[in-house]
């Protein structure tokens, strides 16, 4: 990490860190092993621009609101909301889950 700006922990004790310098969210397990990262600044819908905050939820209302945007063969456990400091899409929503 170069410039961590936001942190969140999910129900499985995974730690998410928004790094403003690299413009990605990094996902670590409870033993601090890097599992994956997502985001970046590529001009695509999943791009992040100086991410500054994170929120993880499995709130039933949020999950119901996201249901029409989720592939039918994918089981989302919770959603991750990342907030960027600038750019066209300042709020990005990602799903965490697995194929059904």
PyMOL commands that set and color helices and strands:
alter all, ss='L'
color gray80, all
select helices_A, chain A and resi 60-69
alter helices_A, ss='H'
color red, helices_A
select strands_A, chain A and resi 4-9+15-19+24-28+34-39+51-57+74-84+91-99
alter strands_A, ss='S'
color yellow, strands_A
deselect
rebuild
show_as cartoon
